[in-house]
Amino acid sequence: MSVGQTQNQQPAPEGARHLVVKVAPEYLESAKRLRLGGTVKVVAVVGPDGKVKRVQTVGGSPLLVQAAERAVAQWKYAPGKDSEERVQLHFNPLD
């Protein structure tokens, strides 16, 4: 991966919703300049229609959190019951 790219991972525990649309987070220029990397952990509340209704950050660098939240808010899951999906986004400026 080149500087500024992210590697997104989402654990797929049994019963997890299938991810249909995944938007990569935009790596902020200020984070790139600082060569700041790390993992941002969020919980996405997904409605029956598969749209993300709410994103709550549970850990990560403040410089990376906003980009992660914006990206995950645009994700789309397969329709199903309301659910909470745990997501980890990995920002690696050195690859």
Secondary structure per residue as TSV (DSSP state, phi and psi in degrees):
chain	resnum	aa	ss	phi	psi
A	1	M	-	360.0	146.6
A	2	S	-	-88.5	166.4
A	3	V	T	-56.8	134.1
A	4	G	T	95.0	-8.3
A	5	Q	-	-86.7	159.7
A	6	T	E	-121.0	152.7
A	7	Q	E	-112.5	118.9
A	8	N	E	-100.9	135.2
A	9	Q	E	-131.9	141.4
A	10	Q	-	-133.8	115.0
A	11	P	-	-59.1	146.1
A	12	A	-	-118.9	71.6
A	13	P	-	-66.7	160.6
A	14	E	T	-56.1	133.8
A	15	G	T	89.9	-4.4
A	16	A	-	-70.2	149.0
A	17	R	-	-73.8	146.2
A	18	H	-	-77.2	129.6
A	19	L	E	-82.5	124.1
A	20	V	E	-100.4	-42.9
A	21	V	E	-127.3	126.7
A	22	K	-	-125.2	119.9
A	23	V	-	-102.3	126.4
A	24	A	-	-74.4	142.3
A	25	P	-	-70.7	148.4
A	26	E	-	-84.9	122.9
A	27	Y	-	-79.3	115.2
A	28	L	-	-62.4	142.8
A	29	E	H	-57.5	-39.7
A	30	S	H	-63.4	-37.8
A	31	A	H	-69.4	-37.7
A	32	K	H	-61.5	-47.4
A	33	R	H	-60.2	-36.8
A	34	L	T	-82.3	-4.5
A	35	R	T	53.9	41.9
A	36	L	-	-83.7	124.9
A	37	G	-	-127.5	174.4
A	38	G	E	150.3	-175.3
A	39	T	E	-114.4	135.5
A	40	V	E	-112.0	128.5
A	41	K	E	-109.8	130.1
A	42	V	E	-134.4	159.6
A	43	V	E	-116.1	123.4
A	44	A	E	-103.1	126.1
A	45	V	E	-91.7	119.7
A	46	V	E	-111.8	130.7
A	47	G	-	-81.3	174.1
A	48	P	T	-60.0	-26.8
A	49	D	T	-82.0	-3.2
A	50	G	S	92.4	-5.6
A	51	K	B	-83.3	143.8
A	52	V	E	-74.6	122.9
A	53	K	E	-91.6	-31.3
A	54	R	E	-157.2	146.7
A	55	V	E	-125.6	127.9
A	56	Q	E	-121.8	124.8
A	57	T	E	-79.9	135.3
A	58	V	E	-117.3	-0.8
A	59	G	E	172.3	148.4
A	60	G	-	141.7	165.3
A	61	S	-	-65.6	134.4
A	62	P	H	-56.2	-29.5
A	63	L	H	-73.4	-18.4
A	64	L	H	-105.6	-19.6
A	65	V	H	-59.4	-48.3
A	66	Q	H	-60.4	-42.0
A	67	A	H	-64.0	-41.2
A	68	A	H	-65.0	-45.2
A	69	E	H	-62.1	-44.2
A	70	R	H	-61.5	-42.4
A	71	A	H	-66.5	-50.5
A	72	V	H	-64.2	-32.1
A	73	A	H	-61.8	-22.0
A	74	Q	T	-93.9	-6.4
A	75	W	-	-67.1	156.4
A	76	K	E	-132.6	132.7
A	77	Y	E	-109.3	165.1
A	78	A	-	-64.6	145.8
A	79	P	S	-57.9	151.7
A	80	G	-	171.7	-163.4
A	81	K	S	-73.7	158.9
A	82	D	-	-51.5	140.2
A	83	S	E	-151.2	164.4
A	84	E	E	-115.0	122.6
A	85	E	E	-109.4	126.6
A	86	R	E	-90.9	128.7
A	87	V	E	-129.7	139.4
A	88	Q	E	-120.3	127.7
A	89	L	E	-113.3	126.9
A	90	H	E	-105.5	120.8
A	91	F	E	-103.3	118.6
A	92	N	-	-127.4	101.9
A	93	P	T	-77.3	-8.2
A	94	L	T	-98.1	-12.2
A	95	D	-	-81.7	360.0
